Amino acid sequence: MVDVLLGLQWGDEGKGKIVDFLAPQYDIIARFQGGPNAGHTLYLDDKKVVLRTIPSGAFHPELLNVIGNGVVIDPVSFKAECAEIEALGVNLQRSLIISEKAHVILPTHKALDKASEQAKGQNKIGSTLKGIGPTYMDKTGRNGLRVGDLLQKDFKDRYQNLKEKHLTLLKQMNFDEDISALESEFFDAVEALKKYKITAVDYWLNEQLAAGKKILAEGAQGTMLDIDFGTYPFVTSSNTITAGLCTGLGIAPAFVGKVYGISKAYCTRVGSGPFPTELFDATGDLLRESGHEFGSVTGRPRRCGWIDLVALKYACMLNGVTDLIITKADVLDGMPQTGICTAYKVNGELTERIPFDINHASIEPQYEYIEQWDKELSSCSQDEDLPLSFKHFIGLVEKQTGVKISYVSNGVGRNHLIIRK
């Protein structure tokens, strides 16, 4: 079977730590979508490591790690990431397998990303400007270059043809930026990428399933950024939900087993887009500072607010979540009270559904508040240690989502994870 772990909010839920914890139960960890805009943070002996494209099982030497066809790869950032990981003693040439069908981010994709975002002005979506959106556009437009193309004798001709198409578009957008300096770095990085194992991952993974191997599929970003079901158009360019593992790895739905869904104990968002429970006051600032809410890849300060059970219930429904995981619960230790959004009031009417035009709807979050718990969650090591007020928080989340909370993360370390019976 294939289990899947993914985010239920707008990303940054703490997926990397949980994958790292669950990894010993599996033989293979496989990324199925997204690109280097992901930032999965791990702490190894108090050293912070941020993974962007490499799966979060990289630091378990007995595991194999797969980059699936649904991922888009920037050879330049991939080369730098591999160097950082290998400097820590990891043999990626042994443990990493890359799909020949994964699409490649070109220097001109980054230029197109920047030009498009500039053209939107005040309506910009908050792109990370890493070329991911334009790469997915070329994929669906049937123009893209894939990792397997790097191995072909006429690769540079294929590259040049796509580059010329991009330059024509950039000229039409009145965007004039010299990318020639980026090309030398790009082609050096392509040669480095070709040193890793590139194969037909779809066939290979199904062979592993037939041999009884256990696979954990790792998602990037979060459900509310899904291209179809997120807060469109302020979304990413791929399917971040459970269904995305099927198209992003070449695995049939019948093989999907457990679905681990991760949510912070509060909400954060980076970039533009609707955020019904966002706090613009001192409480929001306190959440940001206490939770160190700054992008692991971009460094941008995250918008912060209370947990949104309307959105969380929707995300659990879309993904078929079997096990709910709450992260960063300890951040709420210092809060005089904790807010929980249980419903929206939209145009004067109560609802537990997300409105279609969420970008323009007048939404008033309806809150229940829980007073500060009588001891710090960070001091708890088992379910029985949790304060009653936090158990009330858990009860509200489980009741509204219909999913049991299986784990509570109460710190950054590998050992800061409470397993709930």
C-alpha positions in Angstrom: 0.0 0.0 0.0 0.9 3.7 -0.4 0.2 6.0 2.5 0.2 9.7 1.9 1.2 12.7 4.1 0.1 16.2 3.1 -0.8 19.7 4.4 -4.4 20.7 5.1 -3.9 24.5 5.2 -1.8 26.9 3.0 1.4 25.0 3.5 4.1 25.4 6.2 2.3 22.9 8.5 5.4 21.1 9.6 5.3 18.2 7.1 9.0 17.6 7.0 9.3 16.7 10.7 6.4 14.3 10.5 7.7 12.6 7.4 11.1 12.3 9.2 9.3 10.7 12.2 7.2 8.2 10.1 10.0 7.4 7.7 11.4 4.3 9.5 8.0 2.5 9.0 8.5 2.7 5.2 10.9 1.5 2.5 10.4 4.5 0.1 9.6 8.2 0.5 8.2 9.8 -2.7 7.5 13.5 -3.5 4.6 13.7 -5.9 4.1 17.4 -6.8 5.4 20.9 -6.3 8.9 22.4 -6.8 11.6 24.3 -4.9 9.0 26.6 -3.5 8.5 23.9 -0.9 10.4 24.2 2.4 10.3 21.1 4.5 12.2 21.8 7.7 14.0 19.2 9.8 16.1 19.5 12.9 19.0 17.0 13.1 20.8 17.2 16.4 19.6 20.8 16.7 20.8 21.6 13.2 18.1 23.1 11.0 17.9 21.7 7.5 15.4 22.9 4.9 14.5 20.5 2.0 13.1 21.9 -1.1 13.0 19.2 -3.7 14.6 16.2 -2.0 12.1 14.0 -0.1 12.2 14.2 3.7 13.4 10.6 4.1 16.9 11.7 2.9 18.5 11.4 6.4 17.5 7.7 6.8 20.2 5.8 5.0 18.2 2.6 4.7 15.5 4.3 2.7 15.1 5.2 -1.0 13.8 8.6 -1.9 11.9 9.3 -5.1 11.2 12.6 -7.0 8.0 11.8 -9.0 6.8 13.0 -12.4 4.5 15.5 -10.8 7.4 17.5 -9.4 9.1 20.3 -11.3 12.9 20.5 -10.8 15.2 23.5 -11.0 18.6 22.0 -11.7 20.4 25.0 -10.1 18.6 24.9 -6.8 18.6 21.1 -6.9 22.4 21.0 -7.3 22.9 23.4 -4.3 20.5 21.4 -2.2 22.2 18.1 -3.0 25.6 19.6 -2.1 24.2 20.8 1.3 22.7 17.4 2.1 25.7 15.4 0.9 28.0 17.6 3.1 26.1 16.1 6.0 27.2 12.6 5.0 24.2 11.5 2.9 24.9 9.4 -0.2 22.2 10.7 -2.5 23.6 9.0 -5.6 22.7 5.7 -3.8 19.4 6.7 -2.3 17.8 9.2 -4.7 15.7 8.2 -7.8 14.3 10.8 -10.2 11.5 10.4 -12.6 12.4 10.9 -16.3 9.0 12.5 -16.7 9.5 15.3 -14.1 9.5 18.7 -15.8 12.5 21.0 -15.7 12.5 24.7 -14.8 14.5 26.8 -17.2 16.0 30.3 -16.6 13.4 31.8 -18.9 10.6 30.2 -16.7 11.9 32.3 -13.8 11.9 35.4 -16.0 8.3 34.7 -17.1 7.3 34.2 -13.5 8.7 37.6 -12.6 7.2 39.3 -15.7 3.8 37.9 -15.0 3.8 38.9 -11.3 4.9 42.4 -12.2 2.1 42.7 -14.8 -0.5 41.8 -12.2 0.4 44.9 -10.1 -1.9 45.0 -7.0 -3.5 41.7 -8.1 -0.3 39.7 -7.8 -0.8 36.2 -6.3 2.4 36.2 -4.2 4.5 33.9 -6.4 7.9 32.8 -5.1 9.3 33.8 -8.5 11.0 30.4 -8.9 9.5 29.7 -12.3 7.2 27.0 -11.0 3.9 28.4 -12.4 5.3 28.9 -16.0 6.9 25.4 -15.9 3.5 23.8 -15.1 1.9 26.0 -17.8 4.4 24.6 -20.4 3.6 21.1 -19.1 -0.2 21.5 -19.7 0.5 23.5 -22.8 2.6 20.5 -24.1 5.7 22.5 -24.6 7.8 21.5 -21.6 11.1 19.9 -21.2 11.4 16.8 -19.0 14.3 15.3 -17.1 14.5 12.5 -19.7 15.1 15.2 -22.3 18.4 16.1 -20.6 19.7 12.7 -21.7 18.9 13.1 -25.4 21.6 14.1 -27.9 19.5 17.0 -29.2 18.7 18.4 -25.7 20.3 21.8 -26.4 18.2 22.1 -29.6 15.0 21.3 -27.6 16.1 23.8 -25.0 16.8 26.5 -27.6 13.4 26.1 -29.2 11.6 26.5 -25.9 13.8 29.4 -24.9 12.9 31.2 -28.1 9.2 30.8 -27.4 9.8 32.2 -24.0 11.8 35.2 -25.3 9.0 36.0 -27.7 6.5 36.1 -24.8 8.8 38.2 -22.6 9.2 40.7 -25.5 5.4 40.9 -25.7 5.2 41.6 -22.0 7.8 44.4 -22.3 10.1 42.5 -20.0 13.8 43.1 -20.8 16.2 41.2 -18.5 19.4 39.5 -19.6 19.2 35.8 -18.7 22.5 34.8 -20.5 24.4 34.9 -17.1 22.0 32.3 -15.7 22.5 29.9 -18.6 26.0 28.9 -17.8 25.0 28.0 -14.2 21.9 26.2 -15.6 23.9 23.9 -17.9 26.5 23.1 -15.3 23.6 22.1 -13.0 22.1 19.9 -15.7 25.3 18.0 -15.9 25.3 17.5 -12.1 21.6 16.3 -12.2 22.5 13.7 -14.8 24.8 12.0 -12.2 21.8 10.8 -10.2 19.6 7.8 -11.1 17.0 8.9 -13.6 14.4 6.2 -14.5 10.8 5.4 -15.3 9.6 5.9 -11.7 6.0 4.9 -12.6 7.1 1.4 -13.6 9.7 1.2 -10.8 7.2 2.2 -8.0 4.6 -0.3 -9.2 7.3 -3.0 -9.2 8.2 -2.1 -5.6 4.5 -2.3 -4.6 4.3 -5.8 -6.2 7.3 -6.8 -4.2 5.6 -5.7 -1.0 7.5 -2.5 -0.3 5.9 0.2 1.8 5.7 3.7 0.3 5.0 7.1 1.9 4.0 9.8 -0.6 5.0 13.2 0.6 3.0 16.3 -0.5 4.2 19.9 -0.7 2.3 23.2 -0.1 -1.2 22.6 1.3 -4.7 21.6 0.4 -6.0 25.2 0.3 -3.4 25.9 -2.4 -4.6 23.2 -4.6 -5.1 24.4 -8.2 -8.7 23.0 -8.3 -9.9 23.2 -4.8 -7.9 25.9 -3.1 -8.6 29.7 -2.8 -8.4 30.2 -6.6 -6.6 32.1 -8.2 -4.4 32.5 -5.1 -3.1 28.9 -5.4 -0.2 26.9 -6.5 0.0 25.2 -10.0 -0.4 21.6 -9.0 -2.8 19.2 -7.2 -1.7 19.2 -3.6 -4.4 16.7 -2.4 -4.4 13.0 -2.1 -5.5 12.5 -5.7 -2.3 14.2 -6.8 -0.2 11.3 -5.7 -1.9 9.1 -8.4 -1.0 11.4 -11.2 2.3 12.6 -9.7 3.7 9.1 -9.2 1.8 6.8 -11.5 0.1 4.8 -8.8 -3.5 3.7 -9.0 -6.1 4.9 -6.4 -6.7 1.3 -5.2 -3.2 1.3 -3.6 -3.8 4.3 -1.3 -4.0 3.4 2.4 -3.6 5.8 5.2 -3.9 9.6 4.7 -2.0 11.6 7.2 -3.3 15.2 7.2 -1.3 17.9 9.0 -2.6 21.2 10.4 -1.1 23.7 12.7 -3.0 24.5 15.9 -3.5 27.9 14.3 -3.4 29.2 10.7 -0.7 30.9 8.6 -0.5 32.0 5.0 2.3 33.5 2.9 1.5 35.9 0.0 -1.8 37.2 -1.2 -5.2 35.6 -1.0 -8.2 35.2 1.3 -7.6 34.3 5.0 -10.8 34.6 6.9 -9.3 34.1 10.4 -6.3 36.4 9.9 -5.4 38.5 13.0 -4.2 42.0 12.4 -3.6 42.9 16.0 -1.0 42.2 18.7 -2.3 38.6 19.0 -1.4 38.0 15.4 2.1 39.5 16.0 2.5 37.3 19.1 1.6 34.2 17.1 4.2 35.2 14.4 6.9 35.8 16.9 6.2 32.8 19.1 5.9 30.4 16.1 8.9 31.9 14.2 6.5 32.3 11.3 8.9 33.3 8.5 9.1 31.4 5.3 11.8 28.6 5.4 12.6 29.2 1.7 11.6 32.9 1.1 12.1 34.3 4.6 8.9 36.3 4.2 6.8 36.9 7.3 3.7 34.7 7.4 0.2 36.1 8.0 -1.2 34.5 11.2 -4.6 33.8 12.6 -6.7 31.3 14.5 -7.4 27.8 13.4 -10.2 27.6 10.8 -12.4 24.4 11.2 -14.5 25.3 8.2 -11.5 25.0 6.0 -10.0 22.1 7.9 -13.2 20.0 7.6 -13.2 20.8 3.9 -9.6 19.7 3.5 -10.2 16.5 5.5 -13.2 15.7 3.2 -11.2 16.3 -0.1 -8.3 14.2 1.1 -10.0 11.3 2.8 -7.9 12.0 5.9 -7.7 9.0 8.2 -5.2 10.4 10.7 -5.1 14.1 11.7 -1.8 15.6 13.1 -1.7 18.9 14.9 1.6 20.7 14.9 3.1 23.7 16.7 0.6 23.3 19.6 3.2 24.6 22.0 3.1 28.0 20.2 -0.3 28.5 21.9 1.2 28.1 25.4 1.6 31.9 25.7 -1.8 32.8 24.5 -4.2 34.3 27.1 -7.0 32.5 25.1 -7.1 30.5 21.9 -9.7 31.1 19.2 -11.3 28.4 17.1 -13.4 29.3 14.1 -16.3 26.9 13.9 -18.4 28.6 11.2 -18.6 31.5 8.8 -21.3 34.2 8.6 -21.5 35.0 4.9 -23.8 37.9 4.0 -25.6 37.5 7.3 -26.1 33.7 7.0 -24.3 31.0 9.0 -22.6 28.3 7.1 -19.9 25.6 7.5 -19.1 25.7 3.8 -16.5 27.7 2.0 -18.2 30.1 -0.4 -17.4 29.8 -4.1 -16.2 33.5 -4.4 -14.3 33.5 -1.2 -12.1 36.4 -2.6 -15.0 38.8 -2.5 -17.4 37.3 0.0 -18.0 39.2 3.2 -17.0 36.5 5.8 -17.3 36.9 9.5 -15.6 34.0 11.4 -17.6 32.6 14.3 -15.3 31.8 17.2 -15.3 29.7 20.3 -12.6 30.7 22.8 -10.6 28.4 25.1 -8.9 30.0 28.1 -5.1 29.6 28.5 -4.2 26.1 29.7 -2.8 25.6 33.1 0.5 24.1 32.0 2.8 24.3 29.0 2.2 21.8 26.2 5.9 21.8 25.6 6.4 20.1 29.0 4.1 17.2 28.0 5.4 13.9 26.8 2.3 11.7 26.5 -1.4 12.0 25.9 -2.3 11.8 29.6 -0.1 14.8 30.4 -2.2 17.2 28.2 -4.1 19.8 30.1 -7.9 19.6 30.1 -8.3 22.9 28.2 -6.2 21.6 25.3 -8.2 18.4 25.3 -11.3 20.5 24.8 -9.5 22.1 21.8 -8.8 18.6 20.5 -12.4 17.6 21.0 -13.8 20.5 19.0 -11.4 19.8 16.1 -12.3 16.0 16.1 -16.0 16.7 16.4 -16.1 19.1 13.5 -13.7 17.3 11.1 -14.9 13.8 12.0 -11.3 12.7 12.1 -9.3 11.5 15.1 -6.1 13.4 16.1 -3.4 10.8 16.1 -0.4 12.9 16.9 0.3 16.3 18.5 3.6 18.0 17.8 4.7 20.2 20.8 8.2 21.4 19.8 10.7 21.4 16.9 12.7 18.3 17.9 12.2 14.8 16.7 11.2 13.8 20.3 8.6 16.5 20.6 5.7 14.4 19.4 2.8 13.0 21.5 1.3 9.8 20.2 -2.4 9.7 21.1 -3.8 6.2 21.8 
